[in-house]
Amino acid sequence: MAFETGAKEVSTASAQIVGSNTNRKEYEAKNTGDQVIYISGTTSTVANGFPVDPQETFNCNDYTGAWYGIVSTLTSTMDYFEGDD
């Protein structure tokens, strides 16, 4: 199994955290910052994103699309891991 790790600083403008990967089998992300990060599979807003609190982890398997994130104020960091075949 191949895997990739990374980190993305998330701000008040929606940004892609990780791109799509048709081979992705698992995805895990941890909010290592101080602000809630709202994530979604499309351009994120605070209203439509799933909240990931500081120091919380988000897991999703078998979703191959991109993940986007946004914060309501300041910045925060999302560390991620994705694995594929």
Number of C-alpha atoms within 10 A of each C-alpha: 6 9 13 10 13 12 16 16 17 25 18 17 15 19 18 21 22 19 11 13 14 11 14 18 17 17 22 15 22 20 24 19 18 13 21 25 32 22 25 21 16 16 17 23 20 18 9 12 19 17 18 20 17 17 15 15 15 15 12 12 12 12 16 18 15 15 19 22 33 28 24 15 12 10 17 21 24 22 17 20 16 21 17 16 9
